[in-house]
Amino acid sequence: MAYKEYKTFDQINKDLEIYKIEKDLAYYRFKKELDETKESLEIKNLLGDTPKRAMGFVNMLSGPLKSAALTFLFKKIF
């Protein structure tokens, strides 16, 4: 690692400000990526449209076929 020589306190303060901005930027990027990861791991995103499609199919059925389809779905899910 190369050492930097400073001749004035203004040079030091300028570098410290730059380092602080870089640190803050890295923190906000990390926080944004963490929020995106949390969102992608939500149940609705993991399951997708599959439950909605299955319920749409079951709603098209009537009477005994509907109850049999619901029983089958619940047994598969649980």
C-alpha positions in Angstrom: 0.0 0.0 0.0 1.5 3.3 -1.0 1.5 6.0 1.6 0.2 9.5 0.8 2.0 12.6 2.1 -0.1 15.5 3.1 1.2 19.0 3.3 -1.9 20.7 4.8 -4.9 19.8 6.9 -7.2 20.8 4.0 -5.8 18.0 1.9 -6.5 15.5 4.7 -10.1 16.9 5.2 -10.7 16.6 1.5 -9.7 13.0 1.4 -11.8 12.3 4.5 -14.8 13.8 2.9 -14.3 11.6 -0.2 -13.9 8.5 2.0 -17.1 9.4 3.9 -19.1 9.8 0.7 -17.7 6.5 -0.7 -18.6 4.7 2.6 -22.2 6.2 2.6 -22.6 5.2 -1.1 -21.5 1.6 -0.3 -23.9 1.5 2.6 -26.9 2.6 0.6 -26.0 0.2 -2.2 -25.8 -2.6 0.3 -29.1 -1.6 1.9 -30.9 -1.4 -1.5 -29.6 -4.9 -2.4 -30.7 -6.3 0.9 -34.2 -4.9 0.4 -34.3 -6.4 -3.1 -33.2 -9.7 -1.7 -35.9 -9.6 1.1 -38.5 -8.8 -1.5 -37.5 -11.6 -3.8 -37.8 -14.1 -0.9 -41.4 -13.2 0.0 -43.9 -16.0 -0.4 -45.8 -14.3 -3.1 -42.7 -14.1 -5.2 -41.5 -17.6 -4.5 -44.9 -19.2 -5.4 -45.6 -17.0 -8.4 -49.0 -17.4 -10.2 -49.4 -21.1 -9.5 -52.0 -20.9 -6.7 -54.0 -18.3 -8.6 -54.0 -20.5 -11.7 -55.0 -23.6 -9.7 -57.9 -21.7 -8.0 -59.0 -20.4 -11.4 -59.2 -24.0 -12.6 -61.1 -25.1 -9.5 -63.6 -22.3 -9.9 -64.4 -23.5 -13.4 -65.6 -26.8 -12.0 -68.9 -27.4 -10.2 -70.4 -29.6 -7.5 -68.6 -32.8 -6.7 -65.8 -32.1 -9.1 -65.0 -28.9 -7.3 -64.8 -30.5 -3.9 -62.7 -33.3 -5.2 -60.3 -30.9 -6.9 -60.0 -28.8 -3.7 -59.4 -31.9 -1.6 -56.7 -33.0 -4.0 -55.0 -29.5 -3.9 -55.1 -29.2 -0.1 -53.6 -32.7 0.2 -50.8 -31.8 -2.2 -50.1 -28.4 -0.4 -50.3 -29.7 3.2 
